[in-house]
Amino acid sequence: MKKLIYILPLFIFLFTGCQSKTTKSTENNSPFQVLVLTERGGQHGGFTDAGIKWLGEESRSLNFGFTEINNTDSINVSYLSRFDLIIQLDYPPYMWTPEAEKAFIDYIDQGLGGWVGFHHATLLGEFDGYPMWQWFSEFMGDIRFQNYIAPLADGTVRVEDKEHPVMKGVSESFVIPDDEWYTFNQNPRPNVHVLASVDESTYQPASDIKMGDHPVVWVNPSKKARNVYFLIGHSAKLYDTEDFTTMFRNAIVWAASKE
């Protein structure tokens, strides 16, 4: 298991309009702590590598330390108690140990911290000999992975809830480059609160693989933990896209806080 720990000096920078003072670490002005669960290499390796670099830079201004792990072997209730936030940076919802699954369920259902997930976190189904994790499917809106646009495509995302903190300072519509747009067996919308969706008519190149109404950023308000999922998350180019990095930055601050 590859494990990297980044701890920053004990001083705090304010993030205008979003910074909270209610994480586990703020009483003594120490950095709040983030667990980043990643998959390295493969087709998502570029996105993950760029994401770790970006997090290292952002951690200075947002005042957080983070620990990266590449599998769930170390995850249990005690381990997760160290963290204010979990970022699932393209790690899939399978290959988890039973103890890690139970600890994560408690973390989300009891609101012990926040969660930000990307792209591969909804690869829900039977993959690589693993069964589907039914609780995680319900967490994501009672969905199962169905298909994806293999050649990759640019797509225009349209914000639906401009008032949500994750969307603060985000353009009403913006282009996401070179993404692998997933489709699901059913729309998650009835079971989640959608923050943004992709306009499938804007795909470049065009694709016949479509959902119709296609949410791409959502939260599940039925869970005690603050949570937000981004369907996007395939290309390193995303970190050069201001609206994407604004959403990611907002999501970290919002999900890690408790007010």
N, C-alpha and C positions, 0 to 999 in steps of 0.2 A: 504493500500500500504506500503510495506516494503521499506525503503529508507536508504541507507548507504552512507556517504560521507567521502572520504579519501583526506585530504589535506596534502601535503608534505612541508618540509622546503623550503625556497626560495633560493635554490642553484641548480646548474645544473651539471649533469654528462653528458659527451659526449658519444654517442654511435658510436663506430668506424665505419666509412664508410657510415652511414645512417642518423645520426642526422641532422635535419633541423633547421633553425633559423627563419622560416617564419610562425609559428603558431601565433594565436592571442595573446599569452601570453609572447612571448619571448623578447619583447622590454624592459621589466623591469626584465627579468630573472626569472619570476615566472613560476610555472608549467603550461604546457598546460593542457586543461581540456577535459575529456572523459566521455561520457554518456554510461553506460553499461545497456542494456535492456535484462533482464534475465527471464527465467522461472525456478522456484525452485521446487524441488521435482519431482516425476514421474521418468520415465525411463532415462531422461536426467539430473536428479538432480546431479548425481555424477560428470558428466562433468562440469556442471555449478559451483558447489561448489569448485571443484579443480581449475577452471578458475578464480574465484574471489580471491582465495588464491594466485594463480600465478600472477595475475595482481597486487595485493598488494605488492608482492616482486619485480616485474619488475618496478613498478612505481618509486621506489627509484633510480634505475640506469638510467631510461629514463626520469625522472623528469616530471611526470604528476600526476595530481589528478584525481580521478574518482568518479562518482555518480552512484549508482546502483538503478534502478527502476524495478518493476515487472509487470507494466501495463502502458498503454499509456495515462492515465487520465491527467497527468500533462503536456503533450507535446503540445506545440503551437509554433508559430514563435518566440515569445520572449524567451521562455524557451530554444529552441535549439540554440539561438544566443549566449548562454553562453559556447558552446562546440566547440572544434576543431575537434572532432571525435565522431562518434557513433559506438559502438560495439554491434551488435545484437547477443548476446551469446545464440543461440538456441531459441530465441523468434520467434514465427511463424508470417507469413504475414497476419494474420487476428486478430480479437479482438481489432483492433485499432479504436479509436474514429474518426469520420469524421474530426475533427479539427487536430488531430495528423497526419492523412493521408496527409492532405493538407500541413501541416508544413514540413513533411518529404519530400514530393515531391519537395517543394521549396528548401529545404536544399540540396538535391542531384542535381536537375536540374540547380540550380544557383551556385553550387559549393561553398556553404557557409561553408563547412567542409568536412571531409572524412567519409568513412563507411567501416567497416569490418563485414562481416556476416558469420555465421556458420550454417551448417546442417539444422536445422528446419526452417531456413529462406526461403527455397524453398518448404515448404509444401503448395504448391499452388493448389488450387481447392476449392471445397465446403466442409468445415469441420465445425463440431459443430454448424451447423445452419448459418454459415457465408458464403457469396458469395466470389468467387475468386476476389482478388484485381488485376484488369487487368494491371494497371500501374506497379505494382510490378512484375508481370509475365514478362512483356516486359523488365523491368530492369534486370531481371535474364536471359534474352536470349529468351523470348517468349516461355516459357515452362510451363508445368503443371505436377505435381506429378503423377506418374503412379503406381509404385510398390517399394518394398524394400526387402532386404534380412533380414527376421525376425530373423533367428538364430544368426545373427552377424557373421562376418568373417574378418580374416586378409586379407590384400590385398597390393600388391606392387604398389606404385605410381611412375610414371616416369615423370621427369621434362621435359617440352617441350620448355620453354623459360628461359634458364639459365641466360640471361642478365637482366631480369627484377629485380628491387630492392627487390621485395618480395622473390625472390629465391637466394639472395646473401648468400653464405656459406651453401647452402642446397645441400645434396648429389644428384647425378643424378637419383638415385632410392632409395627408402626406404620403409619399411613395416609400414603400419598403422594397429594397432591392434584392434580387436573387434569392427569393425564399422558396421553401419547400412547403407549399400550403397543404395542410392535412384536411381531409374530409372525414366525417364520422357517420356512424349508423343512424344517428338522429341529432337534431339540433339541441345544444345544451341550454338554449335560451330560457325554456320554461323553468329550469332548475337553478339558474345563476342570474347574476346581474351583469349585463353586458355593458362594457365601457366603450368598445369600438368594434367595428366589423370591416371586412374587406369587400370592396366593390369588384366582384368577379368579372365584370365587363371590362375592367381596366387591365387585366392580366396581359403582360408583354413578355414573351410571346403568348398569344391567346391559347386557351386550353378548354377542352371539352369536359374536363373533370371539375365539377362544380357542386356546391350544396344549395345554391339559391341564397337564402339568408345565411350569412357565413360569419358568425362572431369570431373575433381573434384576440380580444382582451376582455377578461371577465373576472369577477370576484364571486365567491360563494358566501353570501351573508348569513347562511344558516350555521356556519362554523364560528366558534368563539374566537379563534385566531384570525387576525387580519391576514388576508390572503389575496393574491392576484396572480393570474396565469396569463402568459403571453404565448400565443400560438407561434409567433414569429421567433426566429432564433437559429438561422442556418448559416448565415454568411458573416464573415469578419467585417464586411462593408457596413454592417449595421452600426458599428461604433463610430463611423463617420457621418451618421445620420442624426442630426440634432434632435429631432422629435423622438427618436428611439431612446437616445441617451437621457433625454429629459424625463421620459416615462420611467425608465429604469431607476434613475436617481430619486424621483418622487416615490416610486414603489418601495425602495429601501427604507426611506425615512418614515413613510406612512405605516408600512407593515411592521417595522421594528418598534413603533411607539404603541402606547395603550390608551391614548386619549385623542 
